[in-house]
Amino acid sequence: MERLPLQKALGYLGPLAGVGAVTLCYKLVITGVNATTVALSLLLVVLLTAAYRGIGPAILAAVASMLGFNFFFLEPVGTFTIHDPQNWVALFAFLLTAIIASQLSSAARRRAREAEESHEQVWKLYQLSRAIIITPDPETAVSTISNQVRETFNIGNCEVCVPDEHGRLQRTAATPEAAQGNTSEILLQGVFQSGEIRGDTGQNVIYAPLKVGVRVTGVMVLTSCELKRATIEAIGGLVALALERARFLKELSRTEALRQSDQLKSALLASVSHDLRTPLTSIRAAVDNLLDSSLAWDRDALREFHVIISEEVSRLTRLVQNLLEMARIEAGELHPAREWASVPELIDTVLDRCAATLANHRVLVELKDGLPLVKVDVRLLASALANLVENAAQYSSSQSNIVVRGKVDASANALIMSVQDEGPGIPADDLPRLFDKFYRGSRRSVSRHEGTGMGLAISRGIVEAHGGKIWVESSSGIGSTFFFSVPVELKTASTLAPVGDEG
């Protein structure tokens, strides 16, 4: 006979010790009590044993109580002879009490254990569903679902198989230690077709269908699994919902991308078509007049036609450059080539480039003396600043002031520049979308101006490519000030080109 474990042995020794303690107490310490008191005390030991130790120790306690009660407290004392029928009643009372109490206690403990297990399973299912819901990326949700099931329910292995376009089940997610030979193709196909849970007893593997409603979308394979059938079905339902959610998010993302692409194309065509027609019409009219042999143009008229053609060609060139810059920004191919540059020279380059646009405005440049050299992509940063200057000129009245400021924050190693105009201001509703592609503001703010809506978006892309930020401050009727700040390396300049105010 195998040796009983220590815990099981103590389970039988404890009741005997209890019966012995009660017997010695009433025989040696508290003497003179009647037999009824002794019987009730021993019965209490039997009840407690049945409640905490089960039916086996309880029957042992009942037999020991009956023998001790008969030997020490019933006449004739000191013998096991049963003369009085009441002794048999006491014996069966002890036995019945032990059996009934142990059964009731066992049932209560079993229900408590089942309730605790159910609570634990519900909590684990909640954790799994929460892990699925808080994963926003559909690709991540699919690839990590097996690990989440394995870690939450302490399962040896978990694989998720879904059909491919040819109907063959392929592993979508599996734990890293999953072996290719763990799954049976026959069982996988059978479970997928029947939608019933099946087990491979030889390999200790459970195959559970993944159902969305009544439709089977895949098969889940669990290894070394001791979960109940209802729990496996619940896990399969959550995994199926996770896969369906991932598929839905992917479709939603694709649909949203197509919608945004259509909007982008529509905005691009609407904006570019207008900006292309206007200069092309002007160039065509000027060229037709120059080619008209029936007309004799003087020198001033010829120069005017040439100026028109030159301005409109420059306008077309800027439009094409903006389109190319926007394409580079969208593709993530905008990589600044930093070099040492002077802030005053950078501003002079921008003002020369925007001279035609600023012809009817007074430009003021405010810079501190002795600004250090900064390491930036001069061409890109000049383009960003030029877009802000041209935007200020477009949305402010003729002969108004445009102030360009620049400073270097040595403590933060940052170049901060701003362009201030005296325009009508920007409505509060337009501020959050002001730097979006092809956004030209509400009708009230652009009723007299046309453009592609790319300039501010390009400026934001260039500034962000430098690791900086761009923002605007505006008050209705007062004007707007556009700021941008970019991190730079600093170097003290020995000489700086003087910059004066322009009118």
Long-range contacts (C-beta under 8 A, 24 or more apart in sequence): 11-53, 11-54, 11-56, 11-57, 12-56, 12-57, 12-60, 14-49, 14-53, 14-57, 15-45, 15-46, 15-49, 15-53, 15-57, 15-58, 15-60, 15-61, 15-64, 16-60, 16-61, 16-64, 18-45, 18-48, 18-49, 18-61, 19-45, 19-61, 19-64, 19-65, 19-68, 20-64, 20-68, 23-68, 23-72, 26-73, 27-72, 35-69, 35-73, 35-74, 38-69, 38-73, 39-69, 39-90, 42-68, 42-69, 42-94, 43-93, 43-94, 43-97, 46-94, 46-97, 46-98, 46-101, 47-97, 47-101, 49-98, 49-102, 50-97, 50-98, 50-99, 50-101, 50-102, 50-104, 50-105, 51-101, 51-102, 51-105, 52-105, 54-102, 54-105, 54-106, 55-98, 55-99, 55-102, 55-103, 55-106, 58-98, 58-99, 58-101, 58-102, 59-95, 59-98, 59-99, 59-102, 61-98, 62-94, 62-95, 62-97, 62-98, 63-94, 63-95, 65-94, 66-90, 66-91, 66-94, 66-95, 121-227, 121-228, 121-231, 121-234, 124-152, 124-153, 125-231, 125-234, 125-235, 125-238, 127-152, 128-152, 128-153, 128-235, 128-238, 129-238, 132-238, 132-241, 132-242, 132-245, 136-249, 138-245, 138-246, 138-247, 138-249, 138-250, 138-253, 139-246, 141-242, 141-245, 141-246, 141-249, 142-172, 142-173, 142-242, 142-243, 142-246, 143-173, 144-173, 145-173, 145-239, 145-242, 145-243, 146-173, 146-174, 146-175, 146-178, 147-175, 149-220, 149-222, 149-235, 149-239, 150-175, 153-227, 153-231, 153-235, 155-222, 155-223, 155-224, 155-225, 155-227, 156-223, 156-224, 156-225, 157-182, 157-221, 157-222, 157-223, 157-224, 158-220, 158-221, 158-222, 158-223, 159-183, 159-220, 159-221, 160-210, 160-218, 160-219, 160-220, 160-221, 160-239, 160-243, 161-188, 161-218, 161-219, 161-220, 161-221, 162-210, 162-217, 162-218, 162-243, 163-192, 163-218, 169-218, 169-219, 172-218, 172-243, 182-221, 182-223, 183-221, 188-219, 188-221, 191-219, 192-216, 192-218, 192-219, 197-229, 197-232, 197-233, 206-232, 208-232, 208-233, 208-235, 208-236, 209-236, 210-236, 210-237, 210-239, 210-240, 210-243, 211-236, 211-237, 211-240, 212-240, 212-241, 212-244, 217-243, 217-244, 218-243, 264-437, 264-438, 267-437, 267-438, 267-453, 268-438, 271-438, 271-440, 271-451, 271-452, 271-453, 271-454, 272-319, 272-323, 272-452, 274-450, 275-315, 275-319, 275-450, 275-451, 275-452, 276-316, 276-319, 278-312, 278-315, 279-312, 279-313, 279-315, 279-316, 280-312, 280-316, 282-308, 282-309, 282-312, 283-308, 283-309, 283-312, 283-313, 286-312, 311-356, 314-356, 319-452, 321-383, 322-452, 322-454, 322-455, 322-458, 323-454, 325-383, 325-458, 325-461, 325-462, 326-437, 326-454, 326-457, 326-458, 326-461, 329-457, 329-458, 329-461, 329-462, 329-465, 334-380, 334-461, 334-462, 334-465, 335-465, 336-376, 336-377, 336-380, 336-462, 336-465, 336-466, 337-377, 338-375, 338-376, 338-377, 338-489, 339-375, 339-376, 339-377, 339-378, 340-373, 340-374, 340-375, 340-491, 341-373, 341-374, 341-375, 341-376, 341-378, 342-371, 342-373, 342-493, 342-496, 342-497, 343-367, 343-371, 343-374, 343-406, 343-408, 343-415, 343-417, 344-371, 344-406, 344-496, 344-497, 344-498, 344-499, 345-497, 346-376, 346-378, 346-381, 346-382, 346-385, 346-406, 347-385, 347-404, 347-406, 347-499, 348-497, 348-499, 349-378, 349-382, 350-382, 350-385, 350-386, 350-389, 350-404, 351-389, 351-404, 351-502, 353-382, 353-386, 354-386, 354-389, 354-390, 354-393, 357-389, 357-390, 357-393, 357-394, 358-389, 358-393, 358-402, 358-502, 360-398, 360-399, 361-393, 361-396, 361-398, 361-399, 361-400, 361-401, 361-402, 362-399, 362-400, 362-401, 362-402, 362-502, 362-503, 363-401, 363-402, 363-403, 363-404, 363-501, 363-502, 363-503, 364-401, 364-402, 364-403, 364-404, 364-501, 364-502, 365-403, 365-404, 365-405, 365-499, 365-500, 365-501, 365-502, 366-403, 366-404, 366-405, 366-406, 367-405, 367-406, 367-407, 367-499, 368-407, 369-496, 370-493, 370-496, 371-406, 371-407, 371-408, 371-493, 371-496, 372-408, 372-410, 372-490, 372-491, 372-492, 372-493, 373-490, 373-491, 373-492, 373-493, 374-408, 374-415, 374-488, 374-489, 374-490, 374-491, 375-488, 375-489, 375-490, 375-491, 376-415, 376-466, 376-486, 376-488, 377-466, 380-462, 380-465, 380-466, 381-462, 381-466, 381-486, 383-458, 383-459, 383-462, 384-458, 384-459, 384-462, 384-463, 384-484, 385-417, 385-419, 385-459, 387-455, 387-456, 387-458, 387-459, 388-419, 388-455, 388-456, 388-459, 388-482, 388-484, 389-419, 390-455, 391-419, 391-455, 391-456, 391-482, 392-419, 392-420, 392-421, 392-423, 392-480, 392-482, 393-421, 394-449, 394-451, 395-421, 395-423, 395-424, 395-445, 395-446, 395-449, 395-480, 396-421, 396-422, 396-423, 396-479, 397-422, 397-423, 408-488, 408-490, 409-485, 410-490, 412-487, 413-487, 413-488, 413-489, 413-490, 414-468, 414-485, 414-486, 414-487, 414-488, 415-485, 415-486, 415-488, 416-483, 416-484, 416-485, 417-483, 417-484, 417-485, 418-481, 418-482, 418-483, 418-484, 419-481, 419-482, 420-479, 420-480, 420-481, 420-482, 421-479, 421-480, 421-481, 422-478, 422-479, 423-479, 423-480, 424-476, 424-477, 424-479, 425-474, 425-475, 425-476, 425-477, 425-478, 425-479, 425-480, 426-472, 426-474, 426-480, 427-476, 431-472, 431-474, 434-472, 435-459, 435-460, 435-470, 459-484
